[in-house]
Amino acid sequence: MPTLAVLSAIGEAHAAHRAAVITVVWVLVRLAARRYAPWTWDEGAPVGSVLRDWLVLLGALTALRTVSGFGSPPAAEFVALCPSLLVTVVCRKAVHRHLMAVRRRARALRRVLVVGEAATVDAVVGQLAERTEHGYVVVGVCVVGEGDVPSGVPVFTRLRADEPTAFDEDAVPVAEAAEALGADLVFAAAGRYMSGHRLRRLSWALHDRGCPLMVLPGIVEVVRRRVRLTSAAGLTLLDISPPTRRGLPMILKGVTDQVGALVLLVALAPVFGLLALAVRMGSAGPVIFRQTRVGRNGEQFPMWKFRTMVVGADRMKGDLATANEHDGHMFKLRRDPRITPIGRFLRRYSLDELPQLVNVLLGHMSLVGPRPPLPEEVARYDRVEMRRLSVKPGLTGLWQVSGRSDLSWHETVSLDLQYVDNWSWGWDMSVMARTVRAVLDGRGAY
């Protein structure tokens, strides 16, 4: 419809016919790229894939025009397709948001039977239960060997730990379990007892019965765009790309940080003045609070915030240590007596963080990244937690848009590592857009 409207507006002949052909080519491009496959909805609504398909569409229409003489002039075609690109992105994001809302109500889910060793099965069940954005619900498990499943999911049957002697020794009980539980597909978790040959025979039996099979290779928190499937000598290999740390994406991130921070500092200058006046009038002490934080690769830097606590709050921290409500290395109190009245308002809407735009401009921080920790917090980090420091800390990030202080330490670290390993510029843009809603909501800010 947008393409037809633009073609009609610019006076193109046979606008309806041209729009119909463009629509058909667009659908074919998306089908060829497998954009309508069920699993694509679990990836969110990436702008990059839509843009790539749109560029392919332009190329296809150019080739079609060259071969058959079809189409309008290139400039008119480009103008006509620009609104379609925007509409496609907006519609896909709207549909994805609706799908996530439906899944949170336990609808539009695929029923899954999990097959594997007890510990692995329990880990899979726990991972799926932690989140609601995926489209799967575990209805039962088939355990290979001995061992309990503490998650409480019903164990339908147990398979022998050693390699089965009969051809369908695994297949029959698994297929019966899938049918009895009404499972839409089977997850098979690779492990010590689940060899490649055993998985192959299981796949034959399940596919012959019309039941899909997915194999869990054991890797976690790796987005699909970093994984490439290949094979060698009959072995199936997963080629996992390293996290993005250099090249054009990092240059783009740096430019976005510098330009974004400068624009926001200029645009919010009047707000800075009003907040500074409110802090000054609210309680005695300086307007800006300076605190040492730890940045990328463990480098310390001075971070600035609008002061939200009484003067000398750091010296009072030791007396409140036993009242800490956070389960990790951070110190958090819902009703911290050190916070001033105006400070409580600033924290609720994250206005105290605005001076960190200067840190972004100076290169200490990024607009998006993990929360910058205190040196005493870093001193207690293990090697997994230290990986949070492999990128610049951010003014906002997954922690801020996912619940902030309401999150457990495990959830906080998990979100930060997910960002560190799978960062992309498009993801940064999405986090910044979600930050506006998180700030207005104020949930978890104290």
Summary of the structure (lengths in Angstrom):
residues: 446
radius of gyration: 26.9
end to end distance: 47.2
largest distance: 81.6
contacts: 1265
relative contact order: 0.07
helix: 54%
strand: 15%
